[in-house]
Amino acid sequence: LYDPTVLRSTQPCGLCCRPWPMCQFFLKKSRSAGRPLTLDMDHSRGCPNLVHFSYSTAEISKDSSPCSNAPIKCSHCNPKDPAVWRYFFKEHLIEHHPGVSLMQYSHIWQLSAEEEAAMRKIWDTRGKRKKPRKVKSSLIISEAHSSRRVLAYADLFVSYC
């Protein structure tokens, strides 16, 4: 979303940032009531980060998970075509459906102020993690207290028996 090195025109994958069509995600009707779509893991392909995720959870921005970038079906594409990532739907329309009015679909890619702020915060704090505590050196044990001495005595005991 904020990475200047990601070319939006390539419609990158939402999981690995590789350009379209390297990663293809397909949606299917869900068997659960109240969840119209789910990710079709059998037909989705190409993404090295492909994991099963809750589609209905991923498409909604919440405080605990502010990103709402999820694959969506384009109503202008063939039903058998792969889904398009929400954040890059505008670029998809420009490239594949140039005659379509962008304003009609702007609600899809425009983020709420809350989501925008939360995603900005994540971007600004990326990589700033607490430094791990220094690893303490192991205890120094004298030779007299080493377990190797026990093994030496055990060998002597076995040879006398």
N, C-alpha and C positions, 0 to 999 in steps of 0.2 A: 504494500500500500504506500509506504513512504520511501522505499529503497530506490534511489535514483539510478541504480545499475540495472534494474528490471525494466525491460522495454514493454510497456503496456500493449503496444501494437502486436506483440507476439502471442498475446493471450496466454500467459504462462499458467502452468498447473498450480493450483492452490496448495498442493502439498509439497512439491519439489522445485517449483519455478522453472521447469523445463518448458520450452515453447510448445504451443499447440502445433501439430497433432501428435507429438511424441507420447503424451499421456491422454488416454481417452477414458472417460467415465460415462457409464450408462446407468440410467435410472429405470426402475420398474415399479409397478404398483405394489404397495405394501399389503400384507395380509392382515395387518393390525388395524382395528377400527380407529379412526381419528388421525391416522398417518397415511396420507395419500401416496407418498413416494418413499422409496428406499434405494440405496445404492445397490446396483446389480454387480456383485463381486465376481460372478461367473463370466461376465462379458467385459467388464472394465479391465483395461490393460495398459502396460507401458510404464507406469509410475513405480519407481523404486520404493516409494514411501506408501504404497497402497495399503491401507488398513481399513478394516471394517469400523465405521463410526455411525453414530446415531444421526441420521439425516435430519430428523425433526429438531434435534437439539442444535445441530451445527448451523442451521439456517436462521436461528434466532439469536440476536445479540442480548447478552445478559451481563451483569456485573462480573460474575465469575468466569465468563467466557465471552468476551466482547466481540469477537470476530464472527460475522455472519456470512463470510464467503463460503458458499457451498455450490455444488453443481446444480444448474437449473436447466430445464428444457426450453429450447427456443421454439416458439409457436410457428415461426416461419420456416424452420428446417424440417426435413423429413423426420418422421417419428423414430426412424431407426438410426438417426445420426447421434453422435455422442453429445452429452450435455456440455454446457458452457458455464464457466465459473462466474458467479454473480458479480464480483468486482470488475470483471473484464467483459461484461455483456455489451457495454457501449461499443467497445472496439470490435466485438463480433458483429454487431449490427452494421457498423460502418464498412467493414470488410466484406461481409457475406450478403448483406441485404441493404445496399446503398439507397434504395428508394423508400425505405421505411422511415417514418417520422421518429426522431430520437426522443422528442418531448413526450411522446405517448408512453415510452418505457423508462423514462428517467427515474421514476420511483424505485426501480429495481437496483440500480447501481449507486444512487445517492444515499449516503449514510446519514444516520441521525447524528445530531451534535454530540450525544452521549457516546455513541460508538466511535465516532471520529476522535473524541478526546481520549477515550480509553485505549484505542489503538495507537494514538500518538504517544501516550505514556509508556506503553509497552515498547515502542520503537526507541524512545529516548533512553530507556533504562536497560536496553538489551546489552548483554555482555558485562554489565556492572554487577558482578556477584561478589559475595564476601570471599575474601582470601581464605584458603584453608589454613587451619592452625598448623604451626610448625610441628613437624614430626619430631618427637623427642627421641633422642638416641637411646638405644637399648642399654639395659643395666650391664655394667661390667662385673663379671663374676670371676673370682680368683680361681686358679687351677685346682686348689685344694677343695673348693666347693663345687666343682664342675661334675656333671653327671657322667662324664667320661671316666672319672676315677672309679665309679661304681662298676662300670662295665669291665674295667681292668681287674677288680677284685672278683667279679663274677667268673671271669675266665680262670683265675687261679683256683677258685673254689671248685669249679667243674673238673679241673685237671687233677685235684687231690682225691676226688670221689671215685 
